């Protein structure tokens, strides 16, 4: 892998940034695929559980944008 455009620490910083999001998804037992800036979530069938997961991710994304 090569560093992000001109940044020696770009890959490391991106990994650190996205690691917390992966922890949040794992805590809610949500399966997901992540590739660079594209994410695919496999949400539970329960509407209440899915809404909780989406709300958690929304809060995290708003705080870390």
C-alpha positions as CSV (number, residue, x, y, z in Angstrom):
1,X,0.0,0.0,0.0
2,X,1.2,3.5,-0.7
3,X,0.5,6.5,1.6
4,X,-2.3,8.9,0.7
5,X,-1.4,11.6,-1.7
6,X,1.8,13.1,-0.4
7,X,1.2,12.2,3.2
8,X,3.6,9.8,5.0
9,X,1.1,9.2,7.8
10,X,-2.1,9.3,5.7
11,X,-2.8,5.6,5.8
12,X,-2.1,5.3,9.5
13,X,-4.3,8.3,10.3
14,X,-7.1,7.0,8.2
15,X,-6.9,3.6,9.9
16,X,-7.0,5.2,13.3
17,X,-10.0,7.3,12.3
18,X,-12.0,4.4,11.0
19,X,-11.0,1.9,13.7
20,X,-13.4,3.6,16.2
21,X,-16.3,3.3,13.8
22,X,-15.6,-0.4,13.4
23,X,-15.7,-0.8,17.2
24,X,-19.1,0.9,17.3
25,X,-20.5,-1.5,14.7
26,X,-19.0,-4.5,16.4
27,X,-20.5,-3.4,19.7
28,X,-23.9,-3.5,18.1
29,X,-23.1,-6.8,16.5
30,X,-23.5,-5.3,13.0
31,X,-21.6,-7.0,10.2
32,X,-20.1,-4.6,7.6
33,X,-17.7,-4.3,4.7
34,X,-15.5,-1.2,4.5
35,X,-13.4,-0.2,1.6
36,X,-11.7,3.2,1.7
37,X,-14.7,5.6,1.8
38,X,-17.4,3.1,1.0
39,X,-19.2,1.1,3.7
40,X,-21.9,-1.5,3.5
41,X,-23.8,-2.3,6.7
42,X,-25.8,-5.5,7.3
43,X,-28.4,-4.3,9.8
44,X,-30.6,-6.5,12.0
45,X,-34.2,-7.2,11.0
46,X,-35.5,-5.5,14.1
47,X,-36.4,-1.9,13.2
48,X,-35.6,-0.8,16.7
49,X,-32.1,-2.3,16.6
50,X,-31.4,-0.9,13.1
51,X,-32.6,2.6,14.2
52,X,-30.3,2.4,17.2
53,X,-27.3,1.4,15.1
54,X,-27.9,4.1,12.5
55,X,-28.4,6.7,15.2
56,X,-25.1,5.7,16.9
57,X,-23.2,5.9,13.6
58,X,-24.8,9.2,12.7
59,X,-23.7,10.7,16.1
60,X,-20.2,9.4,15.6
61,X,-20.0,10.7,12.0
62,X,-21.3,14.1,13.0
63,X,-18.8,14.3,15.8
64,X,-15.9,13.2,13.7
65,X,-16.5,14.8,10.3
